[in-house]
Amino acid sequence: MFENLQDRLGSILNGLTGRGALSEADVSAALREVRRALLEADVALDIVRSFTDRVREKAVGAEILKSIKPGQMVVKIVHDELIEMLGGEGAGVDLHAAAPVVIMMVGLQGSGKTTTTAKIALRLTTREKKRVLMASLDTRRPAAQEQLRQLGAQTNVDTLPVIAGQSPTDIAARAVQAAKLGGHDVVILDTAGRTHIDEPLMVEMADIKKKSNPHEILLVADSLTGQDAVNLARNFDERVGITGLVLTRMDGDGRGGAALSMRAVTGKPIKLIGVGEKMSELEEFHPRRIADRILGMGDIISLVERAAENIDAEKATAMAAKMAKGKFDLNDLADQLRQMQKMGGMGGIMSMMPGMAGMKDKMASAGLNDSLFGRQLAIISSMTKAERANPDILKHSRKKRIAAGSGTDAADINKLLKMHRQMADMMKMMGGKGKGGMMKQLMGGLAGKMGLGGMGGMGGMPDLSNIDPKQLEALQKQAEASGLGKPGGGMPGLGGGLPGGLPGLGGAKLPGLGGGFPGLPGLPKKK
């Protein structure tokens, strides 16, 4: 979503940090470029103007221009103002009200209200352990009520039975009554949308609000809409009174203007963002983390949280036991590839790693993208059980059969086997004897520097499922203090250079991910 803006701001601010001293003219020239970058990202003009004015006011002070590292001070000011523009502190869905808590979903047709309703219901059911009832108030769009019923069946969330001929306000009143009688904690009302804002729509929304008395009114907006999303948010807020925003399609290739503008225009927090089509792909919006990503500082906390959700603890323990013995077969490699796919693939992980944003284009031009994982998994899936457990038996005739079965060629199979051998050799080295093996020493050092000492499992990797938010915040601060939160900073305890490192890039490896990112050989080493 923010890749173009990230590239532009990154190059502008890197030009400042590379200088020993800054004049007022240098700051003004940089802010002109920042202004242009934000306008190109489709951020509303008045918001861009107020943003650059606030940064200029703070950045041209004598204490900044005469400080030891004026460029870095300017970067910090831009970072802080970005966080402020995005909303300061993150705010989740507020459930602090008498049950059943009524959540009303509003927005235009096609913005993803119905799907987002089901995603929120699933999130509240699984994370908050709430009993949720969903009700479709959309009597205009064909099969809208049936769509919500099917999503309810898919997510195991209760839906209000449909009674033909009822008006939206009657359905809202019946939903609240049914939630009270059924002992539900939350009732989510999925209202109808239009292709554009009109008077009948606003009257209907106001009537539903009056009838159901919602605790939360969430505006669902498509993040690809651009500046028009600002007018949408302003109109809904003035006529209905929204309490928060939900942005869908944040995984798209839009320029990010809606996310940067809507919070500033309405003063209402962005509470949730849709990052994919799956029901589980809904995340809380954290302004600081988004600002870090935009400025190329990575997002270690979100990466750890995503790993906690997607890494199978039992498989990780079994993998650690095998690695301790120096064993690593093609089944293990396939498991690692699948885990990386679940965590958002190569691009998703690298966008959260400090200083790695600039490597994505180089890797893409070298043909190292997420389709590579698919090919490698296809090759492994075309092997027999014996071949996956013992790759040494793969001779020419077997490779020919595997290539035909996976739609690849012998060269692809040889690349996979070479990569596996390199990783297997590293596993033996990491699981070797003496002070618990290299892996344990490395991860122990990393844990100590991040203030998370005594971490067991996976040779010293933390038990991600048990890390609470305060520990994650502490980890982020420790990471920043160690240089991990800065563009180009290295992983503490693992040497400098590229953070974490990638095989074939000359950096250190990430032991907790099975010796770095699998499947990335072939890029030239850094000189």
Buried (B, 14 or more C-beta within 10 A) or exposed (E): BBBBBBBBBBEBBBBBBEEEEBEEEBBEBBBEBBBEBBBEBBBBEEBBEBBBEBBBEBBBEEEBBEBEEBBBBBBBBBBBBBBBBBBEEBBBBEBEEEBBBBBBBBBBBEBBBBBBBBBBBBBBBBEEEBBBBBBBBBBEBEEBBEBBBEBBEEBEBBBBEBEEEBBBBBBBBBBBEBBEEEEBBBBBBBBBBBEEBEEEBBEBBEBBBEBBEBBBBBBBBBBBBBBBBBEBBEBBBEBBEBBBBBBBBBBBEBBBBBBBBBBBBBEBBBBBBBBBEEBBBBBBBBBBBBBBBBBBBBBBBBBBBBBBEBBEBEBBBEBBEBBBEBBBBBEBBBBBBBBBBBBBBBEBBBBBBBBBBBBBEEBEEEEBBBEBBBBBBBBBEBBEEEBBEEBEEBEEEBBEBBBEEBEBEEEBBEBBBEBBEBBBEBBBEBBBEEEBBBBBBBBBBBBBBBEBEEBEBBBBBBBBEEBEEEBBEBBBEBBBEBBBBBBBBBBBBBEBBBBBBBBBBBBBBBBBBBBBBBBBBBBEEEE
